[in-house]
Amino acid sequence: VLSKSTFRSTGFTVFTCSRPPQTPVNQKMGELTNRKKQPSGSGQPRKIRKDLSSSSRAERSTGWRAWMPVKEDALILAIIVGAVYFYWDLMHVIAHRPADFAGMHRAGQLAARTLAHVEPHVVAGATTAQLDELIHQFITSHPGAVPATLGYRGFKHSSCISVNEVVCHGIPSDATVLKRGDIVNIDVTPVVDGWHGDTSKTFIVGGAGAASEVAAKLVRVTREALEIGLKACRPNGRMGAIVYPLQKHIENAGFSVVTKYTAHGIGRRFHAPPHIEHGGSWPAEGALLKVGMFFTIEPMANEGTKHTTLLKDGWTVVTADGKLSAQFEHTIGVGEDGCEIFTRVPGSEEFI
């Protein structure tokens, strides 16, 4: 029963709760409510068997049994171990052996030759699905080589092809027909004997003269940014020394750098630590460039805002304002004497 009392001296109101008096009616109701079903033929209440599996440490507080874990302890321990492993896997950067460089060179050179093979076919009237089929045939024609993207998290193609306002992860399609003046980024990653070579290049359909002035400038500046950044790569340096000048070169040209999608470590795994943003770092910041590190640098530069939108297909990323985007990418290894670019065409003087 809830009752209210008001003190005149203070004006405060106090609510109190009291048990109602036992009348014959509610006493009878209480008996009916609290009555338990009795076993047939017995006048005694049924004993409830204690569940020993739910006993707590407090009930076993003496002797060696006090140190035995209960179910809750095992669950907490499993969560802690899982979190530690996840953090280690997220942050641990692998330092590869000198012998591993040979495998990365094979994968990287095949990636570079793949782009060189498809380049003459990037013409007006071609579809991105046709280009993807050419890429698939070229990669799989080499013994021990497969496209890394094919089947990756459900992706059904051998490359990512991003046209004009598509920033990255464009899905090849028969419906996407190239036009003169389009800018087309083709991203390929062959896996050769377990090693990944990841590279991408933005082409202009019809050549630089066919594109608008801003499109041609965007492609040129993005390529220059990658080259400027990689010149700063050296053993025991910092990742910021690569990223900082790259970002400044793009921004000084009047464009923006995409920071939501990053470069990454690579090797036997497609994507591994470190995860590298192409902006927001000072030269002395970022991961330490240890000898044996393999990673990509892949700046994405937008004509307008750096913000992006992920389409409903779950893959295609476009600029938020519908303006153009360009990207170039190399796979790099940190050696004793400097950094090696794995994804260059053998014997070619071209940077990419």
C-alpha positions as a Markdown table, in Angstrom:
| # | Residue | x | y | z |
|---|---|---|---|---|
| 1 | Val | 0.0 | 0.0 | 0.0 |
| 2 | Leu | 1.4 | 3.4 | -1.0 |
| 3 | Ser | 0.6 | 6.2 | 1.5 |
| 4 | Lys | 1.6 | 9.9 | 1.5 |
| 5 | Ser | 2.6 | 12.1 | 4.5 |
| 6 | Thr | 3.2 | 15.8 | 4.3 |
| 7 | Phe | 5.3 | 17.6 | 6.9 |
| 8 | Arg | 3.9 | 21.1 | 7.5 |
| 9 | Ser | 7.3 | 22.5 | 8.8 |
| 10 | Thr | 9.1 | 21.7 | 5.6 |
| 11 | Gly | 6.4 | 21.2 | 3.0 |
| 12 | Phe | 8.0 | 17.8 | 2.0 |
| 13 | Thr | 5.9 | 15.0 | 1.0 |
| 14 | Val | 7.0 | 11.4 | 1.9 |
| 15 | Phe | 5.6 | 8.3 | 0.3 |
| 16 | Thr | 5.7 | 5.1 | 2.4 |
| 17 | Cys | 4.8 | 1.5 | 1.5 |
| 18 | Ser | 3.2 | -0.8 | 4.0 |
| 19 | Arg | 1.8 | -4.3 | 3.8 |
| 20 | Pro | -2.0 | -4.5 | 3.8 |
| 21 | Pro | -3.7 | -6.1 | 6.8 |
| 22 | Gln | -4.5 | -9.7 | 6.4 |
| 23 | Thr | -8.1 | -10.2 | 5.9 |
| 24 | Pro | -9.7 | -13.6 | 5.5 |
| 25 | Val | -10.0 | -12.9 | 1.7 |
| 26 | Asn | -6.4 | -12.0 | 0.9 |
| 27 | Gln | -5.1 | -14.5 | 3.4 |
| 28 | Lys | -6.9 | -17.2 | 1.5 |
| 29 | Met | -5.6 | -15.8 | -1.8 |
| 30 | Gly | -2.0 | -15.9 | -0.4 |
| 31 | Glu | -2.5 | -19.6 | 0.5 |
| 32 | Leu | -3.7 | -20.4 | -3.0 |
| 33 | Thr | -0.8 | -18.5 | -4.6 |
| 34 | Asn | 2.0 | -20.0 | -2.5 |
| 35 | Arg | 0.7 | -23.5 | -2.4 |
| 36 | Lys | 2.9 | -26.0 | -4.3 |
| 37 | Lys | 1.8 | -29.1 | -6.0 |
| 38 | Gln | 2.4 | -32.1 | -3.7 |
| 39 | Pro | 3.5 | -35.5 | -4.9 |
| 40 | Ser | 0.7 | -38.0 | -4.7 |
| 41 | Gly | 0.6 | -40.0 | -1.5 |
| 42 | Ser | 2.9 | -37.6 | 0.4 |
| 43 | Gly | 2.1 | -34.8 | 2.7 |
| 44 | Gln | 5.6 | -33.4 | 2.5 |
| 45 | Pro | 6.7 | -30.7 | 0.0 |
| 46 | Arg | 8.8 | -32.1 | -2.9 |
| 47 | Lys | 12.5 | -31.5 | -2.5 |
| 48 | Ile | 14.1 | -29.7 | -5.4 |
| 49 | Arg | 17.4 | -31.3 | -6.5 |
| 50 | Lys | 20.2 | -28.8 | -6.4 |
| 51 | Asp | 21.9 | -28.2 | -9.7 |
| 52 | Leu | 25.6 | -28.8 | -9.0 |
| 53 | Ser | 26.7 | -27.5 | -12.3 |
| 54 | Ser | 25.6 | -24.0 | -11.4 |
| 55 | Ser | 27.5 | -23.9 | -8.1 |
| 56 | Ser | 29.6 | -20.8 | -7.6 |
| 57 | Arg | 33.1 | -20.4 | -6.2 |
| 58 | Ala | 31.6 | -19.0 | -3.0 |
| 59 | Glu | 30.0 | -22.4 | -2.2 |
| 60 | Arg | 33.5 | -24.0 | -2.7 |
| 61 | Ser | 35.6 | -21.5 | -0.9 |
| 62 | Thr | 37.8 | -24.0 | 0.9 |
| 63 | Gly | 40.6 | -26.2 | -0.3 |
| 64 | Trp | 41.9 | -26.6 | -3.8 |
| 65 | Arg | 38.4 | -26.5 | -5.2 |
| 66 | Ala | 38.3 | -22.8 | -4.6 |
| 67 | Trp | 40.7 | -22.3 | -7.5 |
| 68 | Met | 38.7 | -24.4 | -10.0 |
| 69 | Pro | 37.2 | -22.2 | -12.8 |
| 70 | Val | 33.5 | -22.0 | -13.2 |
| 71 | Lys | 31.7 | -21.6 | -16.5 |
| 72 | Glu | 31.7 | -17.8 | -16.3 |
| 73 | Asp | 35.5 | -17.8 | -15.8 |
| 74 | Ala | 36.0 | -19.9 | -18.9 |
| 75 | Leu | 33.9 | -17.6 | -21.0 |
| 76 | Ile | 35.7 | -14.5 | -19.9 |
| 77 | Leu | 39.1 | -16.1 | -20.5 |
| 78 | Ala | 38.0 | -17.1 | -24.0 |
| 79 | Ile | 36.9 | -13.5 | -24.7 |
| 80 | Ile | 40.2 | -12.1 | -23.5 |
| 81 | Val | 42.3 | -14.6 | -25.5 |
| 82 | Gly | 40.2 | -13.9 | -28.6 |
| 83 | Ala | 40.6 | -10.1 | -28.2 |
| 84 | Val | 44.4 | -10.4 | -27.7 |
| 85 | Tyr | 44.7 | -12.6 | -30.9 |
| 86 | Phe | 42.5 | -10.2 | -32.9 |
| 87 | Tyr | 44.6 | -7.2 | -31.9 |
| 88 | Trp | 47.8 | -9.0 | -32.6 |
| 89 | Asp | 46.6 | -10.1 | -36.0 |
| 90 | Leu | 45.4 | -6.6 | -36.7 |
| 91 | Met | 48.6 | -4.8 | -35.7 |
| 92 | His | 51.4 | -7.4 | -36.3 |
| 93 | Val | 53.5 | -6.5 | -39.3 |
| 94 | Ile | 55.4 | -9.5 | -40.8 |
| 95 | Ala | 59.1 | -9.0 | -41.6 |
| 96 | His | 59.7 | -11.4 | -44.5 |
| 97 | Arg | 62.9 | -13.3 | -45.3 |
| 98 | Pro | 65.2 | -12.4 | -48.1 |
| 99 | Ala | 64.1 | -15.5 | -50.0 |
| 100 | Asp | 60.5 | -14.2 | -50.0 |
| 101 | Phe | 61.4 | -11.3 | -52.3 |
| 102 | Ala | 61.8 | -13.7 | -55.3 |
| 103 | Gly | 58.2 | -14.8 | -54.9 |
| 104 | Met | 56.9 | -11.2 | -54.7 |
| 105 | His | 58.9 | -10.3 | -57.8 |
| 106 | Arg | 57.2 | -13.0 | -59.8 |
| 107 | Ala | 53.7 | -12.0 | -58.6 |
| 108 | Gly | 54.4 | -8.3 | -59.1 |
| 109 | Gln | 55.9 | -8.7 | -62.6 |
| 110 | Leu | 52.9 | -10.7 | -63.7 |
| 111 | Ala | 50.6 | -8.0 | -62.3 |
| 112 | Ala | 52.5 | -5.3 | -64.3 |
| 113 | Arg | 52.4 | -7.4 | -67.5 |
| 114 | Thr | 48.7 | -7.9 | -67.0 |
| 115 | Leu | 48.1 | -4.2 | -67.1 |
| 116 | Ala | 50.4 | -3.8 | -70.2 |
| 117 | His | 48.5 | -6.7 | -71.9 |
| 118 | Val | 45.0 | -5.1 | -71.4 |
| 119 | Glu | 46.0 | -1.5 | -72.1 |
| 120 | Pro | 45.6 | -1.7 | -75.9 |
| 121 | His | 42.1 | -2.9 | -75.4 |
| 122 | Val | 41.0 | 0.1 | -73.3 |
| 123 | Val | 39.2 | 1.7 | -76.2 |
| 124 | Ala | 35.9 | 3.3 | -76.9 |
| 125 | Gly | 33.1 | 0.7 | -77.3 |
| 126 | Ala | 34.8 | -1.9 | -75.1 |
| 127 | Thr | 32.9 | -3.1 | -72.0 |
| 128 | Thr | 34.5 | -3.5 | -68.6 |
| 129 | Ala | 33.3 | -7.2 | -68.7 |
| 130 | Gln | 35.3 | -7.8 | -71.9 |
| 131 | Leu | 38.4 | -6.2 | -70.2 |
| 132 | Asp | 37.9 | -8.4 | -67.2 |
| 133 | Glu | 37.7 | -11.6 | -69.3 |
| 134 | Leu | 41.0 | -10.6 | -71.1 |
| 135 | Ile | 42.6 | -10.2 | -67.6 |
| 136 | His | 41.3 | -13.5 | -66.4 |
| 137 | Gln | 42.6 | -15.4 | -69.5 |
| 138 | Phe | 46.1 | -13.7 | -69.3 |
| 139 | Ile | 46.6 | -14.4 | -65.6 |
| 140 | Thr | 45.4 | -18.0 | -65.7 |
| 141 | Ser | 47.5 | -18.8 | -68.7 |
| 142 | His | 50.6 | -18.6 | -66.4 |
| 143 | Pro | 51.3 | -21.8 | -64.4 |
| 144 | Gly | 50.5 | -21.5 | -60.7 |
| 145 | Ala | 48.7 | -18.1 | -61.2 |
| 146 | Val | 45.1 | -17.1 | -60.3 |
| 147 | Pro | 43.3 | -13.8 | -59.8 |
| 148 | Ala | 43.1 | -12.9 | -56.1 |
| 149 | Thr | 39.8 | -11.1 | -56.5 |
| 150 | Leu | 37.9 | -14.0 | -58.0 |
| 151 | Gly | 35.8 | -15.4 | -55.2 |
| 152 | Tyr | 37.3 | -13.0 | -52.6 |
| 153 | Arg | 34.4 | -12.4 | -50.2 |
| 154 | Gly | 32.0 | -13.3 | -52.9 |
| 155 | Phe | 33.4 | -11.1 | -55.6 |
| 156 | Lys | 32.8 | -12.7 | -59.0 |
| 157 | His | 35.4 | -11.1 | -61.2 |
| 158 | Ser | 39.2 | -11.2 | -61.9 |
| 159 | Ser | 39.7 | -7.4 | -61.6 |
| 160 | Cys | 38.2 | -4.2 | -60.3 |
| 161 | Ile | 37.5 | -1.7 | -63.1 |
| 162 | Ser | 36.5 | 1.8 | -61.9 |
| 163 | Val | 35.2 | 4.4 | -64.5 |
| 164 | Asn | 35.1 | 8.2 | -64.0 |
| 165 | Glu | 33.4 | 8.9 | -60.6 |
| 166 | Val | 34.0 | 5.4 | -59.3 |
| 167 | Val | 36.8 | 5.6 | -56.7 |
| 168 | Cys | 37.5 | 1.9 | -56.3 |
| 169 | His | 36.1 | -1.7 | -56.4 |
| 170 | Gly | 34.2 | -1.1 | -59.6 |
| 171 | Ile | 32.4 | -4.3 | -60.8 |
| 172 | Pro | 33.1 | -5.3 | -64.4 |
| 173 | Ser | 29.8 | -5.3 | -66.4 |
| 174 | Asp | 28.5 | -5.7 | -69.9 |
| 175 | Ala | 26.4 | -2.6 | -69.2 |
| 176 | Thr | 29.5 | -0.4 | -68.7 |
| 177 | Val | 30.6 | 0.7 | -72.2 |
| 178 | Leu | 33.7 | 2.9 | -72.4 |
| 179 | Lys | 33.5 | 6.2 | -74.2 |
| 180 | Arg | 36.2 | 8.5 | -75.5 |
| 181 | Gly | 37.6 | 10.7 | -72.8 |
| 182 | Asp | 36.6 | 8.4 | -69.9 |
| 183 | Ile | 39.2 | 7.7 | -67.2 |
| 184 | Val | 39.4 | 4.0 | -66.3 |
| 185 | Asn | 41.2 | 2.6 | -63.3 |
| 186 | Ile | 42.1 | -1.1 | -63.7 |
| 187 | Asp | 43.2 | -2.9 | -60.5 |
| 188 | Val | 44.6 | -6.4 | -60.7 |
| 189 | Thr | 46.2 | -8.8 | -58.2 |
| 190 | Pro | 47.5 | -12.1 | -59.5 |
| 191 | Val | 48.5 | -14.8 | -57.0 |
| 192 | Val | 51.6 | -16.7 | -58.1 |
| 193 | Asp | 52.6 | -19.7 | -56.0 |
| 194 | Gly | 50.8 | -18.1 | -53.0 |
| 195 | Trp | 52.3 | -14.6 | -53.3 |
| 196 | His | 50.2 | -11.5 | -54.2 |
| 197 | Gly | 51.2 | -8.8 | -56.6 |
| 198 | Asp | 48.8 | -5.8 | -56.4 |
| 199 | Thr | 48.8 | -2.9 | -58.9 |
| 200 | Ser | 46.5 | -0.5 | -60.6 |
| 201 | Lys | 46.7 | 2.2 | -63.2 |
| 202 | Thr | 44.2 | 4.8 | -64.5 |
| 203 | Phe | 44.0 | 5.0 | -68.3 |
| 204 | Ile | 42.4 | 7.7 | -70.5 |
| 205 | Val | 40.2 | 6.3 | -73.3 |
| 206 | Gly | 41.6 | 7.8 | -76.5 |
| 207 | Gly | 44.7 | 9.2 | -74.8 |
| 208 | Ala | 45.3 | 12.4 | -72.8 |
| 209 | Gly | 44.2 | 14.6 | -75.6 |
| 210 | Ala | 40.7 | 13.0 | -75.5 |
| 211 | Ala | 40.0 | 13.8 | -71.9 |
| 212 | Ser | 38.9 | 17.1 | -70.4 |
| 213 | Glu | 41.6 | 19.4 | -69.0 |
| 214 | Val | 40.7 | 18.6 | -65.4 |
| 215 | Ala | 40.5 | 14.8 | -66.1 |
| 216 | Ala | 44.0 | 14.8 | -67.7 |
| 217 | Lys | 45.4 | 16.8 | -64.8 |
| 218 | Leu | 43.8 | 14.6 | -62.2 |
| 219 | Val | 45.3 | 11.5 | -63.7 |
| 220 | Arg | 48.8 | 13.1 | -64.2 |
| 221 | Val | 48.9 | 14.5 | -60.6 |
| 222 | Thr | 47.8 | 11.2 | -59.0 |
| 223 | Arg | 50.6 | 9.3 | -60.9 |
| 224 | Glu | 53.1 | 11.9 | -59.9 |
| 225 | Ala | 52.0 | 11.7 | -56.2 |
| 226 | Leu | 52.7 | 7.9 | -56.1 |
| 227 | Glu | 56.2 | 8.4 | -57.6 |
| 228 | Ile | 57.0 | 11.3 | -55.2 |
| 229 | Gly | 55.8 | 9.2 | -52.2 |
| 230 | Leu | 57.8 | 6.1 | -53.1 |
| 231 | Lys | 61.0 | 8.1 | -53.5 |
| 232 | Ala | 60.9 | 8.7 | -49.8 |
| 233 | Cys | 60.7 | 5.0 | -48.9 |
| 234 | Arg | 63.8 | 3.7 | -47.1 |
| 235 | Pro | 64.6 | 1.1 | -44.4 |
| 236 | Asn | 64.0 | 2.3 | -40.8 |
| 237 | Gly | 62.1 | 5.3 | -42.1 |
| 238 | Arg | 58.4 | 6.0 | -41.3 |
| 239 | Met | 55.3 | 5.5 | -43.4 |
| 240 | Gly | 54.5 | 9.2 | -42.9 |
| 241 | Ala | 57.5 | 10.1 | -45.0 |
| 242 | Ile | 55.8 | 8.4 | -48.0 |
| 243 | Val | 52.3 | 9.5 | -47.3 |
| 244 | Tyr | 52.9 | 13.2 | -46.4 |
| 245 | Pro | 54.5 | 14.4 | -49.6 |
| 246 | Leu | 52.0 | 12.3 | -51.6 |
| 247 | Gln | 49.1 | 14.0 | -50.0 |
| 248 | Lys | 50.6 | 17.5 | -50.3 |
| 249 | His | 51.2 | 17.1 | -54.0 |
| 250 | Ile | 47.6 | 16.1 | -54.6 |
| 251 | Glu | 46.1 | 18.8 | -52.4 |
| 252 | Asn | 48.4 | 21.6 | -53.8 |
| 253 | Ala | 47.0 | 20.7 | -57.3 |
| 254 | Gly | 43.5 | 21.5 | -56.0 |
| 255 | Phe | 42.3 | 17.9 | -55.5 |
| 256 | Ser | 41.5 | 15.8 | -52.4 |
| 257 | Val | 42.9 | 12.6 | -51.1 |
| 258 | Val | 40.5 | 9.7 | -50.1 |
| 259 | Thr | 41.4 | 8.6 | -46.6 |
| 260 | Lys | 38.5 | 6.2 | -45.9 |
| 261 | Tyr | 40.0 | 3.4 | -48.1 |
| 262 | Thr | 43.6 | 2.5 | -47.3 |
| 263 | Ala | 46.7 | 0.8 | -48.6 |
| 264 | His | 47.8 | -2.4 | -46.8 |
| 265 | Gly | 50.4 | -5.0 | -46.1 |
| 266 | Ile | 50.6 | -7.9 | -48.5 |
| 267 | Gly | 52.5 | -11.1 | -49.2 |
| 268 | Arg | 51.0 | -14.5 | -48.6 |
| 269 | Arg | 47.9 | -12.6 | -47.5 |
| 270 | Phe | 46.0 | -10.3 | -49.8 |
| 271 | His | 45.3 | -7.7 | -47.1 |
| 272 | Ala | 47.5 | -7.6 | -43.9 |
| 273 | Pro | 48.9 | -5.0 | -41.5 |
| 274 | Pro | 49.9 | -2.2 | -41.7 |
| 275 | His | 46.8 | -0.4 | -42.8 |
| 276 | Ile | 48.0 | 2.8 | -44.5 |
| 277 | Glu | 45.9 | 6.0 | -44.9 |
| 278 | His | 47.1 | 8.3 | -47.6 |
| 279 | Gly | 46.6 | 11.4 | -45.6 |
| 280 | Gly | 46.7 | 12.9 | -42.1 |
| 281 | Ser | 50.3 | 11.8 | -41.2 |
| 282 | Trp | 53.4 | 13.9 | -40.6 |
| 283 | Pro | 56.7 | 12.6 | -42.0 |
| 284 | Ala | 58.0 | 11.3 | -38.7 |
| 285 | Glu | 54.7 | 9.4 | -38.0 |
| 286 | Gly | 53.3 | 6.1 | -39.1 |
| 287 | Ala | 54.6 | 2.5 | -39.1 |
| 288 | Leu | 58.3 | 1.8 | -39.0 |
| 289 | Leu | 59.6 | 0.6 | -42.3 |
| 290 | Lys | 61.3 | -2.6 | -41.3 |
| 291 | Val | 63.4 | -4.6 | -43.6 |
| 292 | Gly | 61.2 | -7.4 | -45.0 |
| 293 | Met | 58.0 | -5.4 | -45.0 |
| 294 | Phe | 55.8 | -5.8 | -48.0 |
| 295 | Phe | 53.0 | -3.3 | -48.6 |
| 296 | Thr | 51.0 | -1.3 | -51.2 |
| 297 | Ile | 50.8 | 2.4 | -51.8 |
| 298 | Glu | 47.7 | 3.3 | -53.8 |
| 299 | Pro | 46.6 | 7.0 | -53.6 |
| 300 | Met | 43.0 | 7.8 | -54.7 |
| 301 | Ala | 42.6 | 11.4 | -55.7 |
| 302 | Asn | 39.2 | 13.1 | -56.2 |
| 303 | Glu | 38.4 | 16.1 | -58.3 |
| 304 | Gly | 36.1 | 17.4 | -55.6 |
| 305 | Thr | 35.3 | 16.3 | -52.1 |
| 306 | Lys | 37.3 | 13.4 | -50.5 |
| 307 | His | 34.0 | 11.9 | -49.2 |
| 308 | Thr | 32.7 | 8.8 | -50.8 |
| 309 | Thr | 29.5 | 6.7 | -51.1 |
| 310 | Leu | 29.2 | 2.9 | -51.1 |
| 311 | Leu | 26.6 | 1.7 | -53.5 |
| 312 | Lys | 24.0 | -1.0 | -52.7 |
| 313 | Asp | 26.0 | -3.7 | -54.4 |
| 314 | Gly | 28.3 | -3.6 | -51.4 |
| 315 | Trp | 31.4 | -3.1 | -53.6 |
| 316 | Thr | 31.3 | 0.0 | -55.8 |
| 317 | Val | 32.6 | 3.2 | -54.1 |
| 318 | Val | 31.8 | 6.5 | -55.8 |
| 319 | Thr | 32.6 | 10.1 | -55.1 |
| 320 | Ala | 30.0 | 11.7 | -52.9 |
| 321 | Asp | 29.6 | 14.7 | -55.4 |
| 322 | Gly | 29.7 | 12.6 | -58.6 |
| 323 | Lys | 33.0 | 14.2 | -59.7 |
| 324 | Leu | 36.0 | 12.3 | -61.1 |
| 325 | Ser | 38.5 | 10.0 | -59.3 |
| 326 | Ala | 41.8 | 8.5 | -60.2 |
| 327 | Gln | 44.2 | 6.0 | -58.6 |
| 328 | Phe | 47.6 | 4.4 | -59.1 |
| 329 | Glu | 49.1 | 1.6 | -57.1 |
| 330 | His | 52.4 | -0.3 | -56.6 |
| 331 | Thr | 53.5 | -3.1 | -54.4 |
| 332 | Ile | 56.7 | -2.4 | -52.5 |
| 333 | Gly | 59.2 | -4.4 | -50.4 |
| 334 | Val | 61.7 | -2.9 | -47.9 |
| 335 | Gly | 65.2 | -4.3 | -48.5 |
| 336 | Glu | 68.5 | -3.7 | -46.7 |
| 337 | Asp | 69.6 | -1.2 | -49.3 |
| 338 | Gly | 66.3 | 0.5 | -50.1 |
| 339 | Cys | 62.8 | -0.1 | -51.3 |
| 340 | Glu | 61.9 | -2.3 | -54.3 |
| 341 | Ile | 58.9 | -1.8 | -56.5 |
| 342 | Phe | 57.7 | -5.3 | -57.3 |
| 343 | Thr | 55.0 | -4.3 | -59.8 |
| 344 | Arg | 57.0 | -2.7 | -62.6 |
| 345 | Val | 57.2 | -4.2 | -66.1 |
| 346 | Pro | 60.5 | -6.0 | -66.4 |
| 347 | Gly | 63.0 | -4.1 | -68.5 |
| 348 | Ser | 60.8 | -1.0 | -68.8 |
| 349 | Glu | 61.9 | 2.4 | -67.7 |
| 350 | Glu | 58.3 | 3.4 | -67.1 |
| 351 | Phe | 57.4 | 4.1 | -63.5 |
| 352 | Ile | 54.0 | 2.5 | -64.0 |
